C-alpha cells in the first residue's frame, strides 16, 4: 500500500502589519455559566445607569487589505472569493490541511507528545534536499535560497522556517496517528481484492483448496498490497464495512467476501493485539519502535481522521461567510 508522508501545511501568517477594514462580528454564543450567574444576582448590585446613556457598540473585527489599487483597497475576502471560483478544490484542500494541522496540534497537546529535535531536523533536511533536486532540473545555476528569492519571490529565511514548522507538524502527526492506532482495538490482517467475478471465482477456489492466503494475494489480488502478500495496516474496530469485516471472525480465520463497488474482499485475521494505554510517557517507546518498522500510510491516516472528526469540531463557516457561501 502506498506510504503517505503526513503533509500538514498549517503555515503561520506573515507578521507584517496589514491595512484592514472593520466588519461586523458574528453573534456571540451563549455561555451557560455566565447565564447562570446573571440568573442569580449577588446581594449588592451596581446602580442602574442613566436611561440617556447609549449602549456599548457591538464587537467588531477587521478584515485585512491585500492590495491598494488606484487608491482603492482590495480586501482578503475578494481574493479568497476569486480563488474559490477559479480553483475550488485546491482552496478547500488547503483549508482542510490547515484544519488537519490544528487537530494534530490539539492531539499532541492532549497526549503530551514530544518529538526528538533530530527527527524534525532530518525531516526538514529531506524536504530541502528533494526541493533542491527539483530546482536543479529546472535551473541548475540557482541554489535553493536563490530560487526561493528570485523565482518564488519569497524571503528564503522565512521560507526555511516555514519548512521547519511543517516538518515538526509532520512528525507530530505521525506520532499522534500511531499512538491512536496502538491504543485502539484493532486487527492485524491480510487482504485479497477480486476486481470481477472471474477473479473472485479463482480466489474462492484457492481458499476452498486450503492454499496459502499470502500466496493467493500475491497472485490474484487487485489491491496494491498484493506485493506484500496482502498485508495492510491494522484495521480498527468501527462501523465502517472494513472495520466490521475485520472483527467478524476469529483470529486465524478468513472472513468475507465483502462486496464493495463491484469488487469482493477477503481478509485473513492474523492477530488482535492488546491495546496500549496511557499518555505519551507510557506510549512513546512503543510508538517510536513501531514507526521505525512501518511508516504511516493512507489507510491508517484515513482511520485516524475519521476518529478525530468525532473528537474535535471543525467549522468552516467563517471561511464560507467570507466567500459568500455561508450555510454550505
Rosetta blueprint (number, residue, H / E / L):
1 X L
2 X L
3 X E
4 X L
5 X L
6 X L
7 X L
8 X L
9 X L
10 X L
11 X L
12 X L
13 X L
14 X L
15 X L
16 X L
17 X L
18 X L
19 X L
20 X E
21 X E
22 X E
23 X E
24 X E
25 X L
26 X L
27 X L
28 X L
29 X L
30 X L
31 X L
32 X H
33 X H
34 X H
35 X H
36 X H
37 X H
38 X H
39 X H
40 X L
41 X L
42 X L
43 X L
44 X L
45 X L
46 X L
47 X L
48 X L
49 X L
50 X L
51 X L
52 X L
53 X L
54 X L
55 X L
56 X L
57 X L
58 X L
59 X L
60 X E
61 X E
62 X E
63 X E
64 X E
65 X E
66 X E
67 X E
68 X E
69 X E
70 X L
71 X L
72 X E
73 X E
74 X E
75 X E
76 X H
77 X H
78 X H
79 X H
80 X H
81 X H
82 X H
83 X H
84 X H
85 X H
86 X H
87 X L
88 X H
89 X H
90 X H
91 X H
92 X H
93 X H
94 X H
95 X H
96 X H
97 X H
98 X H
99 X H
100 X H
101 X H
102 X H
103 X H
104 X H
105 X H
106 X H
107 X H
108 X H
109 X H
110 X H
111 X H
112 X L
113 X L
114 X L
115 X L
116 X L
117 X H
118 X H
119 X H
120 X H
121 X H
122 X H
123 X H
124 X H
125 X H
126 X H
127 X H
128 X H
129 X H
130 X H
131 X H
132 X H
133 X H
134 X H
135 X H
136 X H
137 X H
138 X H
139 X L
140 X L
141 X L
142 X L
143 X L
144 X H
145 X H
146 X H
147 X H
148 X H
149 X H
150 X H
151 X L
152 X L
153 X L
154 X L
155 X L
156 X H
157 X H
158 X H
159 X H
160 X H
161 X H
162 X H
163 X H
164 X H
165 X H
166 X H
167 X H
168 X H
169 X H
170 X H
171 X H
172 X H
173 X H
174 X H
175 X H
176 X H
177 X H
178 X H
179 X H
180 X H
181 X H
182 X H
183 X H
184 X L
185 X L
186 X E
187 X E
188 X E
189 X E
190 X E
191 X E
192 X E
193 X E
194 X E
195 X L
196 X L
197 X H
198 X H
199 X H
200 X H
201 X H
202 X H
203 X H
204 X H
205 X H
206 X H
207 X H
208 X H
209 X L
210 X L
211 X L
212 X L
213 X H
214 X H
215 X H
216 X H
217 X H
218 X H
219 X H
220 X H
221 X L
222 X L
223 X L
224 X H
225 X H
226 X H
227 X H
228 X H
229 X L
230 X L
231 X E
232 X L
233 X L
234 X L
235 X E
236 X E
237 X L
238 X L
239 X L
240 X L
241 X H
242 X H
243 X H
244 X H
245 X H
246 X L
247 X L
248 X L
249 X L
250 X L
251 X L
252 X L
253 X L
254 X E
255 X E
256 X E
257 X E
258 X E
259 X E
260 X E
261 X L
262 X L
263 X E
264 X E
265 X E
266 X E
267 X E
268 X E
269 X E
270 X E
271 X E
272 X L
273 X L
274 X L
275 X L
276 X L
277 X L
278 X L
279 X L
280 X H
281 X H
282 X H
283 X H
284 X H
285 X H
286 X H
287 X H
288 X H
289 X H
290 X H
291 X H
292 X H
293 X H
294 X L
295 X L
296 X L
297 X E
298 X H
299 X H
300 X H
301 X H
302 X H
303 X H
304 X H
305 X H
306 X H
307 X H
308 X H
309 X H
310 X H
311 X H
312 X L
313 X L
314 X L
315 X L
316 X L
317 X H
318 X H
319 X H
320 X H
321 X H
322 X H
323 X L
324 X L
325 X L
326 X L
327 X L
328 X L
